[in-house]
Amino acid sequence: SPASAAPHGPEDAPSRITAMTATRLAPDLVHLRWDTDDGERTVHRASLWRRAPGSGEWLLWFHQGTPYASDDDTT
């Protein structure tokens, strides 16, 4: 079953997350792609995560969200 994102505020419903994929681009760099649907709009999302030298903590380096029509199957 799809995961749910945390709401941004008390009036916001959680978004449904689907089609998540991860691609390792380098030992310390991962590209994540997924779609969200909050009932009002659907969004293709992508982010790049870099592992911090020393701590090994994964840090968000870049994120983009592009709204699309839910009947549009292009990914």
N, C-alpha and C positions, 0 to 999 in steps of 0.2 A: 504494500500500500504506500502511496506517496507520503512524503514527510510534510510537515507544516512549519512555516516560518513563524517566528514570534511576532505578535502584533506590534505596531509602532505606537499605538495609543489605545486607550480604553474603548474607543468607538470603532477601531479597526478590527476586522475579522482576519484570521490567519490566511495566508496565501497557500494555495496548493502548489507543490513543487513536483515537476515531472521531468523526464528525459535528461536526468543528470548524467554527465559523462566527465571523465577526467583524463587528461593526456599529460604525461610527464614530458616536458620539453628539454629538461636538463636535470641533473641530479638534485638541484635545489630550486627548481622552477616547475610549477604545475599550472596548466590551463584547465579551468572548470567551465562547463557549459550546462545550463539548465533553463527550464521554462517555469514561469510562475503564472498563476491565475487566481485573482482575488474575487472572482465573480463579476467584476466590472470590466477588467481588462486583462489581457494576456501579454506577457513580456518574455522575449528571448533575453537571457542574461549570460554574461561571460565575465570571468575574473582571472587574474594572474596572481598566484601566490608564490612568494619567495621565502626560502628558509634563511633565517638570520644567521650570519656567521657567529660562532661562539655559543649562543644560547640554543640554536637549533629550532627556535620558535618559528612557526609559519606565520607570515605577515601578508596581509592583503596589499598588493602593489598597484593593481588597476582593476576597475570594475566598470562595465557598461551594461545598460539595459535598453532594449529596443522594443517598443510596443508593436504588436502585430494583431491582425484579425485572427480570431481563434479558428476560423475555417481555412486559414492559410497554412499549408503544410510545409512551407520552406523552412529549413533549419540551417 
